[in-house]
């Protein structure tokens, strides 16, 4: 897959049953009948004013979606649930296998690490980074992965993850058994971008020589989009000839992997396990061999990393059961009484906080691509302000965007397992300009983790004369997770 072209928009847009693509012949009259028949005649309001190229763009946009399917799913999603829903689909704590890594015997963790390293050594593990978001909330009008923290190296989020991958490949090679066939392990890296981030992300990697990764092991693919819908049920127009499109959420990964040829590429490379994470977790242990080995040892087709909730009222989704199926439960689904329930050990029963770190088997991703195509994953609605041809600068909420969530695949897993890790070691997301989950807290968390690595290695650390702690940063190429210091 050519990095410069792998995000081609010639593939059909995902979900809600697309009806065509830009590469096929378009029957304009049939489209007009279809859209007008669904009460969407406003999309043709400026048709007589358009140039031939603009007209082609308009019908190309319209051909990607079935308005009846789109509006049908939108209406079904926003309709209030039946009164009996709570009794039909009760929420319960997750009852599957949850391993608390901090309580795992060292010998067992080492066994999982060895098993994971073996998979990495044979190039059976790939990574997907969800990189479709911009740093707008940080005051950074570029792809969030390009953001540079105020650390001594000034490296970007993208570079951090790339260097961790390089170190992991080196470790896999260095720890190979003496009787192993010499190898040069690779961890293919796929970045799921969006219309807003694709070109700049590709250029950033090319300008920086892919941060030392083999160019053939880094590929880029776009997630699909869905139109925004006005509160009156009208599909919104961004211009006289363009629908108001936005990324369809991180759950769009499944069909995008299939449509962009990524799953086929993985299969050709003989990849077996795919590590998926967001771009903004500063502490993520990408392609973590312990996590890989843990998942393989339990023959799981879908595994997740979680952290213990900091308190019962933390506003975070938790791994649980909905109607007996593994799911991520939104904090609003759990009553205050349930949130405060504790088990015999005094631990919260709803404790497994979701941190968007997943490991999927390749067959499971192929299965989910089909389920996504068949509209089996639920849509989620968020009310937003959207710039439109009639309201270029809206001041109040005027639209509803529809998204898919990556964790809505969990009910389809045959053996979902979870690994609980320490928040201070593996989870520090960059979300806000100030306050929690900000550049300041991310830097503090990174420095604290690296000090702990140095302490454990027996280093003597010197602080300022006023008692302030000096900053210590460890290059990921030197140590992936505290080893070798």
C-alpha positions as CSV (number, residue, x, y, z in Angstrom):
1,X,0.0,0.0,0.0
2,X,1.5,3.3,-1.1
3,X,1.6,5.7,2.0
4,X,0.8,8.6,-0.2
5,X,-2.3,7.0,-1.7
6,X,-3.5,4.5,0.9
7,X,-6.1,7.0,2.2
8,X,-7.8,7.3,-1.2
9,X,-11.4,8.4,-0.9
10,X,-12.5,6.3,-3.8
11,X,-13.5,3.5,-1.5
12,X,-17.2,3.6,-0.4
13,X,-17.9,5.5,2.8
14,X,-18.7,3.2,5.7
15,X,-21.8,2.2,7.5
16,X,-25.4,3.0,6.8
17,X,-25.1,1.0,3.6
18,X,-23.3,3.2,1.0
19,X,-24.7,3.0,-2.4
20,X,-21.7,3.7,-4.6
21,X,-18.3,5.5,-4.9
22,X,-16.6,8.2,-6.8
23,X,-15.1,5.6,-9.2
24,X,-18.4,4.3,-10.5
25,X,-20.8,5.8,-13.0
26,X,-23.4,8.0,-11.2
27,X,-27.1,8.1,-12.2
28,X,-27.9,11.7,-11.2
29,X,-31.6,11.4,-11.8
30,X,-31.9,8.3,-9.7
31,X,-30.0,10.0,-6.9
32,X,-32.3,13.1,-7.1
33,X,-35.4,10.9,-6.7
34,X,-33.9,9.0,-3.8
35,X,-32.8,12.1,-1.8
36,X,-35.9,14.1,-2.6
37,X,-38.1,11.1,-1.7
38,X,-36.5,11.2,1.7
39,X,-37.3,14.8,2.3
40,X,-33.8,16.0,1.4
41,X,-34.5,18.2,-1.6
42,X,-32.5,21.0,0.0
43,X,-29.2,19.4,-1.1
44,X,-30.1,20.4,-4.6
45,X,-30.9,24.0,-3.7
46,X,-27.9,25.4,-5.5
47,X,-27.6,22.9,-8.3
48,X,-28.2,25.3,-11.2
49,X,-25.4,27.5,-9.9
50,X,-22.7,24.8,-9.8
51,X,-19.8,24.4,-12.2
52,X,-19.5,21.0,-13.8
53,X,-16.7,20.0,-11.3
54,X,-18.8,21.2,-8.3
55,X,-21.8,19.3,-9.7
56,X,-19.7,16.1,-10.0
57,X,-18.5,16.6,-6.4
58,X,-22.1,17.0,-5.1
59,X,-23.3,13.8,-6.7
60,X,-20.2,12.0,-5.7
61,X,-20.9,12.9,-2.1
62,X,-24.6,11.9,-2.4
63,X,-23.8,8.6,-4.0
64,X,-21.8,7.4,-1.0
65,X,-24.8,7.2,1.3
66,X,-28.4,5.8,1.3
67,X,-30.4,8.6,2.9
68,X,-33.2,6.3,3.9
69,X,-30.7,4.0,5.7
70,X,-28.8,7.0,7.2
71,X,-32.0,8.7,8.5
72,X,-33.4,5.4,9.7
73,X,-30.4,4.6,11.9
74,X,-30.3,8.2,13.1
75,X,-34.0,8.1,14.1
76,X,-33.6,4.7,15.8
77,X,-30.5,5.9,17.7
78,X,-32.1,9.0,19.0
79,X,-35.4,7.4,19.9
80,X,-35.9,6.9,23.7
81,X,-35.3,3.3,24.8
82,X,-38.3,1.3,25.8
83,X,-39.2,1.4,29.5
84,X,-38.3,-2.3,29.8
85,X,-34.7,-1.8,28.5
86,X,-33.2,-1.8,32.0
87,X,-34.8,-5.2,32.8
88,X,-33.9,-6.6,29.4
89,X,-30.3,-5.4,29.4
90,X,-29.1,-5.0,33.0
91,X,-25.6,-3.8,33.6
92,X,-23.3,-5.9,35.8
93,X,-19.6,-6.0,36.7
94,X,-17.3,-7.9,34.2
95,X,-17.1,-11.5,35.2
96,X,-14.5,-12.6,32.7
97,X,-10.8,-13.1,33.3
98,X,-9.2,-10.0,34.7
99,X,-5.5,-10.2,35.6
100,X,-4.1,-7.6,38.0
101,X,-0.6,-7.3,36.7
102,X,0.8,-5.8,39.9
103,X,-0.3,-8.9,41.8
104,X,0.9,-11.4,39.1
105,X,3.9,-13.5,40.2
106,X,7.1,-12.3,38.5
107,X,7.7,-15.7,37.0
108,X,4.3,-15.7,35.3
109,X,4.8,-12.1,33.9
110,X,8.2,-13.2,32.6
111,X,6.6,-16.2,30.9
112,X,4.0,-13.9,29.2
113,X,6.8,-11.5,28.2
114,X,8.8,-14.3,26.6
115,X,5.8,-15.5,24.7
116,X,5.0,-12.0,23.5
117,X,8.6,-11.4,22.5
118,X,8.5,-14.6,20.5
119,X,5.5,-13.3,18.5
120,X,7.2,-10.0,17.9
121,X,10.4,-11.8,16.9
122,X,8.5,-13.7,14.2
123,X,6.8,-10.4,13.1
124,X,3.3,-11.7,14.0
125,X,2.3,-8.5,15.8
126,X,1.2,-5.3,14.2
127,X,0.1,-1.9,15.6
128,X,-2.7,0.5,14.6
129,X,-2.6,4.0,16.0
130,X,-5.8,6.0,16.0
131,X,-4.5,9.3,14.6
132,X,-7.5,11.0,13.2
133,X,-7.8,13.8,15.8
134,X,-6.4,17.3,15.7
135,X,-5.0,19.2,18.7
136,X,-7.6,21.8,18.6
137,X,-8.4,21.6,22.4
138,X,-4.7,22.1,23.0
139,X,-4.6,25.3,20.8
140,X,-2.6,23.2,18.2
141,X,-4.2,23.3,14.8
142,X,-2.4,20.2,13.5
143,X,-2.7,16.4,13.9
144,X,-2.4,15.7,17.7
145,X,0.4,13.2,17.1
146,X,2.6,16.0,15.9
147,X,2.3,17.8,19.3
148,X,5.6,18.2,21.1
149,X,5.7,18.0,24.9
150,X,7.9,20.4,26.9
151,X,10.5,17.6,27.6
152,X,14.2,17.8,27.1
153,X,14.1,15.9,23.8
154,X,11.1,17.9,22.5
155,X,10.0,14.8,20.7
156,X,6.4,14.5,19.3
157,X,3.9,11.9,20.3
158,X,4.4,10.2,17.0
159,X,8.1,10.0,17.5
160,X,7.7,8.6,21.0
161,X,5.7,5.7,19.7
162,X,8.0,5.1,16.8
163,X,11.0,4.9,19.0
164,X,9.3,2.5,21.4
165,X,8.6,0.2,18.4
166,X,12.2,0.4,17.3
167,X,13.4,-0.5,20.8
168,X,11.0,-3.4,21.1
169,X,12.2,-4.8,17.8
170,X,15.8,-4.5,19.1
171,X,14.9,-6.3,22.3
172,X,13.1,-9.1,20.5
173,X,16.3,-9.6,18.4
174,X,18.6,-9.4,21.4
175,X,16.6,-11.8,23.5
176,X,16.3,-14.5,20.8
177,X,17.4,-18.0,22.0
178,X,20.8,-19.0,20.9
179,X,19.5,-21.8,18.6
180,X,16.9,-19.4,16.9
181,X,17.3,-18.7,13.2
182,X,18.7,-15.1,12.9
183,X,15.9,-12.6,12.2
184,X,15.2,-9.0,11.7
185,X,11.8,-8.5,13.4
186,X,9.4,-5.8,12.3
187,X,6.3,-4.4,13.9
188,X,4.2,-3.0,11.0
189,X,2.7,0.4,12.0
190,X,-0.6,1.5,10.5
191,X,-1.9,5.0,11.3
192,X,-5.6,5.6,10.9
193,X,-6.0,9.2,9.9
194,X,-8.9,11.4,8.9
195,X,-9.5,14.0,6.1
196,X,-8.3,16.6,8.5
197,X,-5.0,14.9,9.5
198,X,-4.0,12.6,6.6
199,X,-1.8,14.7,4.4
200,X,-0.1,16.5,7.2
201,X,0.6,13.2,9.0
202,X,2.1,11.5,5.9
203,X,4.3,14.6,5.3
204,X,5.4,14.7,8.9
205,X,6.6,11.1,8.8
206,X,8.3,11.5,5.4
207,X,10.0,14.8,6.5
208,X,11.4,12.9,9.6
209,X,12.5,9.8,7.7
210,X,9.7,7.8,9.4
211,X,11.6,8.3,12.7
212,X,14.0,5.5,11.8
213,X,11.3,2.9,11.1
214,X,11.6,0.9,7.8
215,X,9.5,2.9,5.3
216,X,7.8,-0.3,4.1
217,X,6.6,-1.0,7.6
218,X,4.6,2.3,8.0
219,X,1.3,2.8,6.3
220,X,-1.5,5.3,6.5
221,X,-5.2,4.9,5.9
222,X,-8.2,7.2,6.3
223,X,-11.2,6.4,8.4
224,X,-14.5,7.0,6.8
225,X,-17.0,9.8,7.4
226,X,-20.7,10.3,8.1
227,X,-22.8,13.3,7.4
228,X,-24.0,15.6,10.2
229,X,-27.8,15.9,10.5
230,X,-29.6,19.0,11.6
231,X,-32.0,19.0,14.6
232,X,-34.8,19.1,12.1
233,X,-33.8,15.9,10.4
234,X,-32.1,17.6,7.3
235,X,-28.8,16.3,6.3
236,X,-26.5,19.3,6.5
237,X,-24.4,20.9,3.6
238,X,-21.0,22.3,4.3
239,X,-21.1,24.2,1.0
240,X,-23.5,24.3,-2.0
241,X,-21.9,21.1,-3.3
242,X,-20.5,19.3,-0.3
243,X,-22.2,17.4,2.6
244,X,-21.1,18.4,6.1
245,X,-19.0,15.3,6.7
246,X,-17.0,14.3,9.9
247,X,-15.0,11.3,11.0
248,X,-17.2,8.4,12.0
249,X,-15.5,7.7,15.3
250,X,-12.8,5.2,16.4
251,X,-15.2,2.4,15.8
252,X,-14.9,3.1,12.1
253,X,-11.6,1.2,12.3
254,X,-13.1,-2.1,11.4
255,X,-14.5,-1.3,8.0
256,X,-11.7,1.1,7.1
257,X,-9.2,-1.7,7.7
258,X,-11.0,-3.8,5.2
259,X,-11.8,-1.2,2.6
260,X,-8.4,0.4,2.6
261,X,-6.7,-3.0,2.1
262,X,-5.0,-3.0,5.5
263,X,-6.4,-6.4,6.6
264,X,-5.2,-8.0,3.4
265,X,-1.8,-6.5,3.9
266,X,-1.7,-7.8,7.4
267,X,-2.7,-11.3,6.2
268,X,0.0,-11.2,3.5
269,X,2.6,-10.3,6.2
270,X,1.3,-13.3,8.3
271,X,0.3,-11.0,11.2
272,X,-1.7,-12.7,13.9
273,X,-2.3,-10.1,16.6
274,X,-3.1,-6.4,16.2
275,X,-2.4,-3.9,19.0
276,X,-4.6,-0.8,18.8
277,X,-4.2,2.4,20.8
278,X,-4.9,6.1,20.6
279,X,-2.2,8.6,19.6
280,X,-2.5,10.7,22.8
281,X,-1.5,8.3,25.6
282,X,2.0,9.5,26.6
283,X,2.8,6.4,28.6
284,X,1.4,3.7,26.3
285,X,3.6,0.6,26.0
286,X,2.9,0.1,22.3
287,X,2.9,-3.6,21.3
288,X,3.5,-4.5,24.9
289,X,5.0,-8.1,24.9
290,X,3.6,-8.9,28.3
291,X,0.1,-8.0,27.0
292,X,0.6,-9.9,23.8
293,X,1.8,-13.0,25.7
294,X,-1.0,-12.8,28.2
295,X,-3.5,-12.7,25.4
296,X,-1.9,-15.5,23.5
297,X,-1.7,-17.7,26.6
298,X,-5.5,-17.4,27.1
299,X,-6.3,-17.9,23.4
300,X,-8.2,-14.6,23.5
301,X,-9.6,-13.1,20.3
302,X,-10.0,-9.7,22.0
303,X,-8.2,-8.4,25.1
304,X,-8.2,-5.0,26.7
305,X,-6.0,-3.1,29.2
306,X,-7.8,-1.4,32.0
307,X,-6.9,0.7,35.1
308,X,-8.6,0.7,38.4
309,X,-11.0,3.7,38.8
310,X,-9.6,6.4,41.0
311,X,-12.8,6.7,42.9
312,X,-16.5,5.6,42.5
313,X,-17.5,8.8,40.8
314,X,-14.8,9.0,38.2
315,X,-16.4,9.9,34.9
316,X,-14.9,7.1,32.8
317,X,-16.3,4.1,30.9
318,X,-15.8,0.8,32.6
319,X,-15.6,-2.7,31.3
320,X,-18.7,-4.6,32.4
321,X,-21.6,-6.7,31.2
322,X,-24.6,-5.4,29.4
323,X,-27.3,-8.0,28.9
324,X,-24.7,-10.6,29.8
325,X,-22.3,-9.5,27.1
326,X,-18.9,-7.8,27.6
327,X,-19.2,-4.1,27.0
328,X,-17.9,-0.7,28.0
329,X,-20.5,0.9,30.2
330,X,-20.7,4.7,30.2
331,X,-20.6,6.2,33.7
332,X,-24.2,7.4,33.1
333,X,-25.4,3.8,32.8
334,X,-24.2,2.9,36.3
335,X,-26.3,4.1,39.2
336,X,-24.6,5.8,42.2
337,X,-25.4,2.7,44.3
338,X,-23.8,0.4,41.8
339,X,-20.8,2.7,41.4
340,X,-20.1,2.4,45.1
341,X,-20.6,-1.4,45.4
342,X,-17.5,-3.2,46.7
343,X,-16.5,-6.9,46.6
344,X,-15.2,-9.0,49.5
345,X,-11.8,-7.6,49.1
346,X,-13.1,-4.0,49.4
347,X,-12.5,-3.3,45.7
348,X,-15.0,-1.5,43.6
349,X,-17.1,-4.0,41.6
350,X,-17.3,-1.6,38.7
351,X,-13.6,-0.8,38.7
352,X,-12.1,-1.6,35.3
353,X,-11.6,1.8,33.7
354,X,-11.4,1.7,29.9
355,X,-8.2,3.3,28.5
356,X,-8.5,2.5,24.8
357,X,-5.7,-0.1,24.6
358,X,-6.8,-3.3,22.8
359,X,-5.4,-6.4,21.2
360,X,-7.3,-8.2,18.5
361,X,-6.7,-11.4,16.6
362,X,-6.7,-10.9,12.8
363,X,-9.6,-13.3,12.3
364,X,-11.7,-11.2,14.8
365,X,-10.9,-8.0,12.8
366,X,-12.1,-9.7,9.6
367,X,-15.3,-10.7,11.4
368,X,-15.8,-7.2,12.7
369,X,-15.3,-5.7,9.3
370,X,-18.3,-7.7,8.1
371,X,-20.4,-6.9,11.1
372,X,-19.6,-3.2,10.6
373,X,-20.5,-3.4,7.0
374,X,-23.8,-5.0,8.0
375,X,-24.6,-2.2,10.4
376,X,-24.4,-4.4,13.4
377,X,-22.5,-1.8,15.5
378,X,-24.6,0.8,17.2
379,X,-24.4,4.5,16.3
380,X,-23.8,7.1,19.0
381,X,-25.0,10.6,18.7
382,X,-23.3,13.8,19.9
383,X,-24.8,17.2,19.6
384,X,-22.4,19.8,18.1
385,X,-22.1,23.1,16.4
386,X,-21.4,22.5,12.7
387,X,-20.5,25.1,10.1
388,X,-22.9,24.9,7.2
389,X,-23.7,26.7,4.0
390,X,-26.6,28.4,5.7
391,X,-24.8,28.9,9.1
392,X,-21.1,29.4,8.5
393,X,-20.5,30.4,12.2
394,X,-23.2,28.8,14.4
395,X,-23.4,30.1,18.0
396,X,-25.7,27.3,19.3
397,X,-25.9,23.6,18.8
398,X,-27.3,23.0,15.3
399,X,-26.4,19.4,14.5
400,X,-26.0,15.8,15.5
401,X,-22.9,13.9,14.6
402,X,-23.0,10.1,14.5
403,X,-20.1,8.0,15.6
404,X,-19.1,4.4,16.0
405,X,-17.1,3.3,19.1
406,X,-14.3,0.8,18.9
407,X,-15.4,-1.1,22.0
408,X,-18.8,-1.9,20.6
409,X,-17.1,-4.9,19.1
410,X,-16.7,-6.5,22.5
411,X,-20.0,-8.4,22.6
412,X,-18.9,-10.3,19.5
413,X,-15.7,-11.6,21.1
414,X,-15.7,-15.3,22.0
415,X,-13.1,-14.9,24.8
416,X,-12.6,-11.3,26.0
417,X,-10.0,-10.9,28.7
418,X,-8.6,-7.9,30.5
419,X,-5.2,-7.0,32.0
420,X,-5.3,-4.4,34.8
421,X,-2.2,-2.2,34.8
422,X,-1.0,0.7,36.9
423,X,-2.3,4.1,35.8
424,X,0.9,5.8,36.8
425,X,2.9,3.4,34.6
426,X,0.7,3.1,31.4
427,X,-1.9,5.8,31.2
428,X,-1.5,9.6,30.8
429,X,-3.7,10.9,28.0
430,X,-3.3,14.3,26.4
431,X,-6.7,15.9,26.1
432,X,-6.9,19.4,27.5
433,X,-4.9,22.6,27.3
434,X,-4.9,23.0,31.1
435,X,-6.0,21.1,34.2
436,X,-6.2,17.3,34.1
437,X,-4.9,15.4,31.1
438,X,-3.0,18.4,29.9
439,X,0.6,18.9,28.7
440,X,1.7,19.8,32.2
441,X,0.2,16.6,33.8
442,X,1.5,14.4,30.9
443,X,5.1,15.8,31.4
444,X,4.8,15.2,35.2
445,X,3.6,11.7,34.7
446,X,6.4,10.9,32.2
447,X,9.1,12.4,34.4
448,X,7.8,10.5,37.5
449,X,7.8,7.2,35.6
450,X,11.3,7.7,34.3
451,X,12.5,8.6,37.8
452,X,11.0,5.4,39.1
453,X,12.9,3.4,36.4
454,X,16.1,5.1,37.4
455,X,15.4,4.5,41.1
456,X,14.8,0.8,40.5
457,X,18.0,0.6,38.5
458,X,19.9,2.0,41.5
459,X,20.8,5.4,40.0
460,X,21.6,8.2,42.4
461,X,19.4,11.1,41.5
462,X,20.2,14.7,42.4
463,X,17.5,17.3,43.0
464,X,17.7,21.0,43.2
465,X,19.1,22.8,46.3
466,X,15.6,24.1,47.0
467,X,14.2,20.6,47.1
468,X,12.7,20.7,43.6
469,X,12.9,17.5,41.6
470,X,15.1,17.6,38.6
471,X,13.7,16.4,35.3
472,X,14.9,13.0,34.0
473,X,13.9,11.8,30.6
474,X,14.9,8.4,29.2
475,X,15.0,8.0,25.4
476,X,12.7,5.1,24.4
477,X,15.6,3.8,22.2
478,X,17.6,3.2,25.4
479,X,14.8,1.6,27.5
480,X,11.3,0.5,26.5
481,X,10.0,0.0,30.0
482,X,12.9,0.5,32.5
483,X,15.0,-2.4,31.3
484,X,18.7,-2.1,30.5
485,X,19.5,0.9,32.7
